[in-house]
Amino acid sequence: MPSTTRSVPGRPARIAIPVWAWPLVLYALLVLYHLLQDNGLVFATAADTVHEFFHDARHALGVPCH
């Protein structure tokens, strides 16, 4: 069966993104936000470890942590 999608010269082809991918991306961004902003509130028992692990990456992204 021939494909009904045609590519237009000079335009990139469209990529189909599944509907379930959007909530997954939002959840991943929320987790990343918590990891970047954590100063002992979210991960109280491992606050120092998490802070030191992400310390350099936080500064590289411009997130203040002091």
PyMOL Python script that loads the backbone (N, CA, C, O; Angstrom):
from pymol import cmd

cmd.read_pdbstr("""\
ATOM      1  N   MET A   1       0.844  -1.166   0.000  1.00  0.00           N
ATOM      2  CA  MET A   1       0.000   0.000   0.000  1.00  0.00           C
ATOM      3  C   MET A   1       0.898   1.242   0.000  1.00  0.00           C
ATOM      4  O   MET A   1       1.794   1.337   0.840  1.00  0.00           O
ATOM      5  N   PRO A   2       0.691   2.181  -0.900  1.00  0.00           N
ATOM      6  CA  PRO A   2       1.542   3.377  -0.959  1.00  0.00           C
ATOM      7  C   PRO A   2       1.266   4.318   0.205  1.00  0.00           C
ATOM      8  O   PRO A   2       0.153   4.390   0.727  1.00  0.00           O
ATOM      9  N   SER A   3       2.306   5.031   0.591  1.00  0.00           N
ATOM     10  CA  SER A   3       2.193   5.985   1.689  1.00  0.00           C
ATOM     11  C   SER A   3       1.468   7.243   1.218  1.00  0.00           C
ATOM     12  O   SER A   3       1.651   7.686   0.085  1.00  0.00           O
ATOM     13  N   THR A   4       0.643   7.815   2.099  1.00  0.00           N
ATOM     14  CA  THR A   4      -0.104   9.030   1.733  1.00  0.00           C
ATOM     15  C   THR A   4       0.620  10.293   2.173  1.00  0.00           C
ATOM     16  O   THR A   4       0.220  11.396   1.801  1.00  0.00           O
ATOM     17  N   THR A   5       1.679  10.148   2.961  1.00  0.00           N
ATOM     18  CA  THR A   5       2.411  11.339   3.386  1.00  0.00           C
ATOM     19  C   THR A   5       3.456  11.679   2.341  1.00  0.00           C
ATOM     20  O   THR A   5       4.194  10.813   1.871  1.00  0.00           O
ATOM     21  N   ARG A   6       3.505  12.916   1.998  1.00  0.00           N
ATOM     22  CA  ARG A   6       4.485  13.380   1.017  1.00  0.00           C
ATOM     23  C   ARG A   6       5.338  14.456   1.669  1.00  0.00           C
ATOM     24  O   ARG A   6       4.844  15.292   2.426  1.00  0.00           O
ATOM     25  N   SER A   7       6.611  14.416   1.363  1.00  0.00           N
ATOM     26  CA  SER A   7       7.479  15.460   1.883  1.00  0.00           C
ATOM     27  C   SER A   7       7.576  16.580   0.861  1.00  0.00           C
ATOM     28  O   SER A   7       7.685  16.349  -0.343  1.00  0.00           O
ATOM     29  N   VAL A   8       7.535  17.780   1.372  1.00  0.00           N
ATOM     30  CA  VAL A   8       7.647  18.955   0.524  1.00  0.00           C
ATOM     31  C   VAL A   8       9.119  19.322   0.441  1.00  0.00           C
ATOM     32  O   VAL A   8       9.787  19.407   1.472  1.00  0.00           O
ATOM     33  N   PRO A   9       9.640  19.542  -0.756  1.00  0.00           N
ATOM     34  CA  PRO A   9      11.055  19.903  -0.862  1.00  0.00           C
ATOM     35  C   PRO A   9      11.360  21.178  -0.063  1.00  0.00           C
ATOM     36  O   PRO A   9      10.623  22.161  -0.131  1.00  0.00           O
ATOM     37  N   GLY A  10      12.447  21.138   0.684  1.00  0.00           N
ATOM     38  CA  GLY A  10      12.834  22.286   1.492  1.00  0.00           C
ATOM     39  C   GLY A  10      12.232  22.319   2.882  1.00  0.00           C
ATOM     40  O   GLY A  10      12.581  23.190   3.678  1.00  0.00           O
ATOM     41  N   ARG A  11      11.345  21.403   3.194  1.00  0.00           N
ATOM     42  CA  ARG A  11      10.727  21.328   4.523  1.00  0.00           C
ATOM     43  C   ARG A  11      11.093  19.997   5.166  1.00  0.00           C
ATOM     44  O   ARG A  11      11.062  18.959   4.505  1.00  0.00           O
ATOM     45  N   PRO A  12      11.439  20.020   6.443  1.00  0.00           N
ATOM     46  CA  PRO A  12      11.723  18.740   7.103  1.00  0.00           C
ATOM     47  C   PRO A  12      10.440  17.934   7.289  1.00  0.00           C
ATOM     48  O   PRO A  12       9.348  18.489   7.407  1.00  0.00           O
ATOM     49  N   ALA A  13      10.598  16.638   7.312  1.00  0.00           N
ATOM     50  CA  ALA A  13       9.444  15.756   7.509  1.00  0.00           C
ATOM     51  C   ALA A  13       8.920  15.905   8.929  1.00  0.00           C
ATOM     52  O   ALA A  13       9.701  16.154   9.848  1.00  0.00           O
ATOM     53  N   ARG A  14       7.628  15.760   9.127  1.00  0.00           N
ATOM     54  CA  ARG A  14       7.030  15.834  10.458  1.00  0.00           C
ATOM     55  C   ARG A  14       7.309  14.550  11.221  1.00  0.00           C
ATOM     56  O   ARG A  14       7.322  13.455  10.659  1.00  0.00           O
ATOM     57  N   ILE A  15       7.529  14.717  12.509  1.00  0.00           N
ATOM     58  CA  ILE A  15       7.771  13.570  13.381  1.00  0.00           C
ATOM     59  C   ILE A  15       6.558  13.398  14.278  1.00  0.00           C
ATOM     60  O   ILE A  15       6.138  14.339  14.952  1.00  0.00           O
ATOM     61  N   ALA A  16       6.003  12.214  14.287  1.00  0.00           N
ATOM     62  CA  ALA A  16       4.836  11.932  15.126  1.00  0.00           C
ATOM     63  C   ALA A  16       5.305  11.665  16.551  1.00  0.00           C
ATOM     64  O   ALA A  16       6.067  10.731  16.799  1.00  0.00           O
ATOM     65  N   ILE A  17       4.844  12.493  17.484  1.00  0.00           N
ATOM     66  CA  ILE A  17       5.184  12.326  18.892  1.00  0.00           C
ATOM     67  C   ILE A  17       3.982  11.726  19.602  1.00  0.00           C
ATOM     68  O   ILE A  17       2.889  12.290  19.545  1.00  0.00           O
ATOM     69  N   PRO A  18       4.162  10.589  20.273  1.00  0.00           N
ATOM     70  CA  PRO A  18       3.030   9.956  20.952  1.00  0.00           C
ATOM     71  C   PRO A  18       2.473  10.858  22.057  1.00  0.00           C
ATOM     72  O   PRO A  18       3.204  11.640  22.664  1.00  0.00           O
ATOM     73  N   VAL A  19       1.191  10.738  22.299  1.00  0.00           N
ATOM     74  CA  VAL A  19       0.523  11.556  23.308  1.00  0.00           C
ATOM     75  C   VAL A  19       1.101  11.293  24.696  1.00  0.00           C
ATOM     76  O   VAL A  19       1.221  12.225  25.491  1.00  0.00           O
ATOM     77  N   TRP A  20       1.457  10.066  25.004  1.00  0.00           N
ATOM     78  CA  TRP A  20       1.984   9.726  26.325  1.00  0.00           C
ATOM     79  C   TRP A  20       3.349  10.344  26.578  1.00  0.00           C
ATOM     80  O   TRP A  20       3.780  10.413  27.729  1.00  0.00           O
ATOM     81  N   ALA A  21       4.040  10.794  25.542  1.00  0.00           N
ATOM     82  CA  ALA A  21       5.375  11.352  25.717  1.00  0.00           C
ATOM     83  C   ALA A  21       5.341  12.718  26.411  1.00  0.00           C
ATOM     84  O   ALA A  21       6.272  13.061  27.139  1.00  0.00           O
ATOM     85  N   TRP A  22       4.285  13.492  26.193  1.00  0.00           N
ATOM     86  CA  TRP A  22       4.210  14.827  26.792  1.00  0.00           C
ATOM     87  C   TRP A  22       4.135  14.789  28.319  1.00  0.00           C
ATOM     88  O   TRP A  22       4.880  15.520  28.970  1.00  0.00           O
ATOM     89  N   PRO A  23       3.265  13.967  28.919  1.00  0.00           N
ATOM     90  CA  PRO A  23       3.282  13.886  30.387  1.00  0.00           C
ATOM     91  C   PRO A  23       4.612  13.347  30.925  1.00  0.00           C
ATOM     92  O   PRO A  23       5.053  13.749  32.002  1.00  0.00           O
ATOM     93  N   LEU A  24       5.242  12.453  30.189  1.00  0.00           N
ATOM     94  CA  LEU A  24       6.531  11.920  30.610  1.00  0.00           C
ATOM     95  C   LEU A  24       7.593  13.024  30.615  1.00  0.00           C
ATOM     96  O   LEU A  24       8.410  13.088  31.534  1.00  0.00           O
ATOM     97  N   VAL A  25       7.589  13.872  29.618  1.00  0.00           N
ATOM     98  CA  VAL A  25       8.532  14.990  29.560  1.00  0.00           C
ATOM     99  C   VAL A  25       8.271  15.964  30.706  1.00  0.00           C
ATOM    100  O   VAL A  25       9.212  16.432  31.346  1.00  0.00           O
ATOM    101  N   LEU A  26       7.006  16.270  30.969  1.00  0.00           N
ATOM    102  CA  LEU A  26       6.681  17.172  32.073  1.00  0.00           C
ATOM    103  C   LEU A  26       7.116  16.595  33.417  1.00  0.00           C
ATOM    104  O   LEU A  26       7.632  17.319  34.267  1.00  0.00           O
ATOM    105  N   TYR A  27       6.912  15.309  33.607  1.00  0.00           N
ATOM    106  CA  TYR A  27       7.341  14.655  34.837  1.00  0.00           C
ATOM    107  C   TYR A  27       8.859  14.699  34.971  1.00  0.00           C
ATOM    108  O   TYR A  27       9.374  14.967  36.056  1.00  0.00           O
ATOM    109  N   ALA A  28       9.578  14.441  33.887  1.00  0.00           N
ATOM    110  CA  ALA A  28      11.036  14.486  33.917  1.00  0.00           C
ATOM    111  C   ALA A  28      11.529  15.894  34.247  1.00  0.00           C
ATOM    112  O   ALA A  28      12.497  16.047  34.992  1.00  0.00           O
ATOM    113  N   LEU A  29      10.883  16.914  33.708  1.00  0.00           N
ATOM    114  CA  LEU A  29      11.261  18.288  34.019  1.00  0.00           C
ATOM    115  C   LEU A  29      10.996  18.622  35.486  1.00  0.00           C
ATOM    116  O   LEU A  29      11.776  19.340  36.111  1.00  0.00           O
ATOM    117  N   LEU A  30       9.909  18.109  36.028  1.00  0.00           N
ATOM    118  CA  LEU A  30       9.603  18.325  37.434  1.00  0.00           C
ATOM    119  C   LEU A  30      10.651  17.667  38.332  1.00  0.00           C
ATOM    120  O   LEU A  30      11.097  18.266  39.310  1.00  0.00           O
ATOM    121  N   VAL A  31      11.038  16.454  38.005  1.00  0.00           N
ATOM    122  CA  VAL A  31      12.076  15.762  38.770  1.00  0.00           C
ATOM    123  C   VAL A  31      13.399  16.521  38.665  1.00  0.00           C
ATOM    124  O   VAL A  31      14.094  16.694  39.666  1.00  0.00           O
ATOM    125  N   LEU A  32      13.748  16.971  37.468  1.00  0.00           N
ATOM    126  CA  LEU A  32      14.975  17.738  37.287  1.00  0.00           C
ATOM    127  C   LEU A  32      14.937  19.030  38.091  1.00  0.00           C
ATOM    128  O   LEU A  32      15.940  19.423  38.688  1.00  0.00           O
ATOM    129  N   TYR A  33      13.785  19.689  38.109  1.00  0.00           N
ATOM    130  CA  TYR A  33      13.641  20.915  38.903  1.00  0.00           C
ATOM    131  C   TYR A  33      13.899  20.634  40.378  1.00  0.00           C
ATOM    132  O   TYR A  33      14.622  21.386  41.032  1.00  0.00           O
ATOM    133  N   HIS A  34      13.320  19.566  40.906  1.00  0.00           N
ATOM    134  CA  HIS A  34      13.522  19.235  42.315  1.00  0.00           C
ATOM    135  C   HIS A  34      14.977  18.898  42.613  1.00  0.00           C
ATOM    136  O   HIS A  34      15.497  19.266  43.667  1.00  0.00           O
ATOM    137  N   LEU A  35      15.635  18.204  41.696  1.00  0.00           N
ATOM    138  CA  LEU A  35      17.042  17.880  41.917  1.00  0.00           C
ATOM    139  C   LEU A  35      17.907  19.130  41.881  1.00  0.00           C
ATOM    140  O   LEU A  35      18.858  19.250  42.653  1.00  0.00           O
ATOM    141  N   LEU A  36      17.584  20.061  40.991  1.00  0.00           N
ATOM    142  CA  LEU A  36      18.385  21.275  40.889  1.00  0.00           C
ATOM    143  C   LEU A  36      18.145  22.229  42.052  1.00  0.00           C
ATOM    144  O   LEU A  36      19.056  22.954  42.452  1.00  0.00           O
ATOM    145  N   GLN A  37      16.948  22.240  42.592  1.00  0.00           N
ATOM    146  CA  GLN A  37      16.620  23.173  43.657  1.00  0.00           C
ATOM    147  C   GLN A  37      16.791  22.584  45.050  1.00  0.00           C
ATOM    148  O   GLN A  37      16.648  23.296  46.044  1.00  0.00           O
ATOM    149  N   ASP A  38      17.093  21.312  45.133  1.00  0.00           N
ATOM    150  CA  ASP A  38      17.155  20.667  46.438  1.00  0.00           C
ATOM    151  C   ASP A  38      18.313  21.198  47.263  1.00  0.00           C
ATOM    152  O   ASP A  38      19.465  21.160  46.832  1.00  0.00           O
ATOM    153  N   ASN A  39      18.007  21.681  48.425  1.00  0.00           N
ATOM    154  CA  ASN A  39      19.018  22.078  49.406  1.00  0.00           C
ATOM    155  C   ASN A  39      18.736  21.410  50.738  1.00  0.00           C
ATOM    156  O   ASN A  39      19.042  21.962  51.795  1.00  0.00           O
ATOM    157  N   GLY A  40      18.157  20.236  50.688  1.00  0.00           N
ATOM    158  CA  GLY A  40      17.893  19.489  51.902  1.00  0.00           C
ATOM    159  C   GLY A  40      16.424  19.335  52.227  1.00  0.00           C
ATOM    160  O   GLY A  40      16.084  18.657  53.196  1.00  0.00           O
ATOM    161  N   LEU A  41      15.540  19.940  51.451  1.00  0.00           N
ATOM    162  CA  LEU A  41      14.116  19.849  51.756  1.00  0.00           C
ATOM    163  C   LEU A  41      13.472  18.595  51.181  1.00  0.00           C
ATOM    164  O   LEU A  41      12.658  17.951  51.844  1.00  0.00           O
ATOM    165  N   VAL A  42      13.833  18.248  49.957  1.00  0.00           N
ATOM    166  CA  VAL A  42      13.201  17.103  49.302  1.00  0.00           C
ATOM    167  C   VAL A  42      13.866  15.799  49.722  1.00  0.00           C
ATOM    168  O   VAL A  42      13.189  14.836  50.081  1.00  0.00           O
ATOM    169  N   PHE A  43      15.186  15.775  49.675  1.00  0.00           N
ATOM    170  CA  PHE A  43      15.924  14.569  50.013  1.00  0.00           C
ATOM    171  C   PHE A  43      16.647  14.787  51.331  1.00  0.00           C
ATOM    172  O   PHE A  43      17.876  14.859  51.356  1.00  0.00           O
ATOM    173  N   ALA A  44      15.916  14.891  52.409  1.00  0.00           N
ATOM    174  CA  ALA A  44      16.474  15.268  53.700  1.00  0.00           C
ATOM    175  C   ALA A  44      17.558  14.306  54.182  1.00  0.00           C
ATOM    176  O   ALA A  44      18.566  14.750  54.731  1.00  0.00           O
ATOM    177  N   THR A  45      17.378  13.031  53.994  1.00  0.00           N
ATOM    178  CA  THR A  45      18.350  12.069  54.514  1.00  0.00           C
ATOM    179  C   THR A  45      19.622  12.029  53.688  1.00  0.00           C
ATOM    180  O   THR A  45      20.691  11.726  54.217  1.00  0.00           O
ATOM    181  N   ALA A  46      19.526  12.329  52.402  1.00  0.00           N
ATOM    182  CA  ALA A  46      20.700  12.294  51.531  1.00  0.00           C
ATOM    183  C   ALA A  46      21.014  13.677  50.977  1.00  0.00           C
ATOM    184  O   ALA A  46      21.553  13.794  49.876  1.00  0.00           O
ATOM    185  N   ALA A  47      20.684  14.727  51.725  1.00  0.00           N
ATOM    186  CA  ALA A  47      20.807  16.100  51.222  1.00  0.00           C
ATOM    187  C   ALA A  47      22.238  16.441  50.837  1.00  0.00           C
ATOM    188  O   ALA A  47      22.466  17.015  49.772  1.00  0.00           O
ATOM    189  N   ASP A  48      23.198  16.104  51.673  1.00  0.00           N
ATOM    190  CA  ASP A  48      24.585  16.447  51.360  1.00  0.00           C
ATOM    191  C   ASP A  48      25.083  15.710  50.129  1.00  0.00           C
ATOM    192  O   ASP A  48      25.771  16.287  49.288  1.00  0.00           O
ATOM    193  N   THR A  49      24.736  14.437  50.025  1.00  0.00           N
ATOM    194  CA  THR A  49      25.171  13.643  48.878  1.00  0.00           C
ATOM    195  C   THR A  49      24.571  14.176  47.589  1.00  0.00           C
ATOM    196  O   THR A  49      25.281  14.349  46.598  1.00  0.00           O
ATOM    197  N   VAL A  50      23.273  14.438  47.592  1.00  0.00           N
ATOM    198  CA  VAL A  50      22.612  14.955  46.398  1.00  0.00           C
ATOM    199  C   VAL A  50      23.158  16.320  46.042  1.00  0.00           C
ATOM    200  O   VAL A  50      23.393  16.607  44.868  1.00  0.00           O
ATOM    201  N   HIS A  51      23.363  17.165  47.038  1.00  0.00           N
ATOM    202  CA  HIS A  51      23.877  18.507  46.789  1.00  0.00           C
ATOM    203  C   HIS A  51      25.264  18.452  46.148  1.00  0.00           C
ATOM    204  O   HIS A  51      25.517  19.134  45.155  1.00  0.00           O
ATOM    205  N   GLU A  52      26.146  17.655  46.704  1.00  0.00           N
ATOM    206  CA  GLU A  52      27.499  17.573  46.159  1.00  0.00           C
ATOM    207  C   GLU A  52      27.521  16.924  44.783  1.00  0.00           C
ATOM    208  O   GLU A  52      28.317  17.311  43.928  1.00  0.00           O
ATOM    209  N   PHE A  53      26.662  15.947  44.565  1.00  0.00           N
ATOM    210  CA  PHE A  53      26.613  15.263  43.274  1.00  0.00           C
ATOM    211  C   PHE A  53      26.206  16.218  42.156  1.00  0.00           C
ATOM    212  O   PHE A  53      26.760  16.158  41.059  1.00  0.00           O
ATOM    213  N   PHE A  54      25.252  17.091  42.424  1.00  0.00           N
ATOM    214  CA  PHE A  54      24.750  18.004  41.404  1.00  0.00           C
ATOM    215  C   PHE A  54      25.353  19.406  41.494  1.00  0.00           C
ATOM    216  O   PHE A  54      24.959  20.295  40.739  1.00  0.00           O
ATOM    217  N   HIS A  55      26.293  19.612  42.398  1.00  0.00           N
ATOM    218  CA  HIS A  55      26.819  20.949  42.650  1.00  0.00           C
ATOM    219  C   HIS A  55      27.397  21.615  41.399  1.00  0.00           C
ATOM    220  O   HIS A  55      27.003  22.731  41.059  1.00  0.00           O
ATOM    221  N   ASP A  56      28.311  20.955  40.724  1.00  0.00           N
ATOM    222  CA  ASP A  56      28.946  21.545  39.548  1.00  0.00           C
ATOM    223  C   ASP A  56      27.959  21.722  38.406  1.00  0.00           C
ATOM    224  O   ASP A  56      28.012  22.724  37.693  1.00  0.00           O
ATOM    225  N   ALA A  57      27.069  20.773  38.225  1.00  0.00           N
ATOM    226  CA  ALA A  57      26.076  20.892  37.147  1.00  0.00           C
ATOM    227  C   ALA A  57      25.127  22.045  37.421  1.00  0.00           C
ATOM    228  O   ALA A  57      24.712  22.737  36.491  1.00  0.00           O
ATOM    229  N   ARG A  58      24.780  22.259  38.675  1.00  0.00           N
ATOM    230  CA  ARG A  58      23.889  23.368  39.022  1.00  0.00           C
ATOM    231  C   ARG A  58      24.533  24.699  38.679  1.00  0.00           C
ATOM    232  O   ARG A  58      23.883  25.582  38.119  1.00  0.00           O
ATOM    233  N   HIS A  59      25.806  24.848  39.013  1.00  0.00           N
ATOM    234  CA  HIS A  59      26.492  26.100  38.695  1.00  0.00           C
ATOM    235  C   HIS A  59      26.652  26.264  37.181  1.00  0.00           C
ATOM    236  O   HIS A  59      26.543  27.382  36.677  1.00  0.00           O
ATOM    237  N   ALA A  60      26.904  25.188  36.453  1.00  0.00           N
ATOM    238  CA  ALA A  60      27.039  25.267  34.999  1.00  0.00           C
ATOM    239  C   ALA A  60      25.735  25.714  34.344  1.00  0.00           C
ATOM    240  O   ALA A  60      25.753  26.389  33.315  1.00  0.00           O
ATOM    241  N   LEU A  61      24.610  25.338  34.940  1.00  0.00           N
ATOM    242  CA  LEU A  61      23.305  25.740  34.400  1.00  0.00           C
ATOM    243  C   LEU A  61      22.863  27.104  34.932  1.00  0.00           C
ATOM    244  O   LEU A  61      21.815  27.613  34.535  1.00  0.00           O
ATOM    245  N   GLY A  62      23.645  27.690  35.817  1.00  0.00           N
ATOM    246  CA  GLY A  62      23.308  29.004  36.348  1.00  0.00           C
ATOM    247  C   GLY A  62      22.345  28.981  37.512  1.00  0.00           C
ATOM    248  O   GLY A  62      21.729  29.999  37.828  1.00  0.00           O
ATOM    249  N   VAL A  63      22.205  27.824  38.160  1.00  0.00           N
ATOM    250  CA  VAL A  63      21.309  27.709  39.304  1.00  0.00           C
ATOM    251  C   VAL A  63      22.098  28.016  40.573  1.00  0.00           C
ATOM    252  O   VAL A  63      23.069  27.322  40.872  1.00  0.00           O
ATOM    253  N   PRO A  64      21.699  29.043  41.325  1.00  0.00           N
ATOM    254  CA  PRO A  64      22.427  29.323  42.570  1.00  0.00           C
ATOM    255  C   PRO A  64      22.094  28.273  43.641  1.00  0.00           C
ATOM    256  O   PRO A  64      20.954  27.823  43.753  1.00  0.00           O
ATOM    257  N   CYS A  65      23.083  27.905  44.400  1.00  0.00           N
ATOM    258  CA  CYS A  65      22.820  26.897  45.432  1.00  0.00           C
ATOM    259  C   CYS A  65      23.419  27.296  46.769  1.00  0.00           C
ATOM    260  O   CYS A  65      23.466  26.475  47.685  1.00  0.00           O
ATOM    261  N   HIS A  66      23.872  28.514  46.906  1.00  0.00           N
ATOM    262  CA  HIS A  66      24.430  28.964  48.183  1.00  0.00           C
ATOM    263  C   HIS A  66      23.635  30.148  48.675  1.00  0.00           C
ATOM    264  O   HIS A  66      23.931  30.692  49.739  1.00  0.00           O
TER     265      HIS A  66
END
""", "prot")
cmd.dss("prot")
cmd.show_as("cartoon", "prot")
cmd.util.cbc("prot")
cmd.orient("prot")
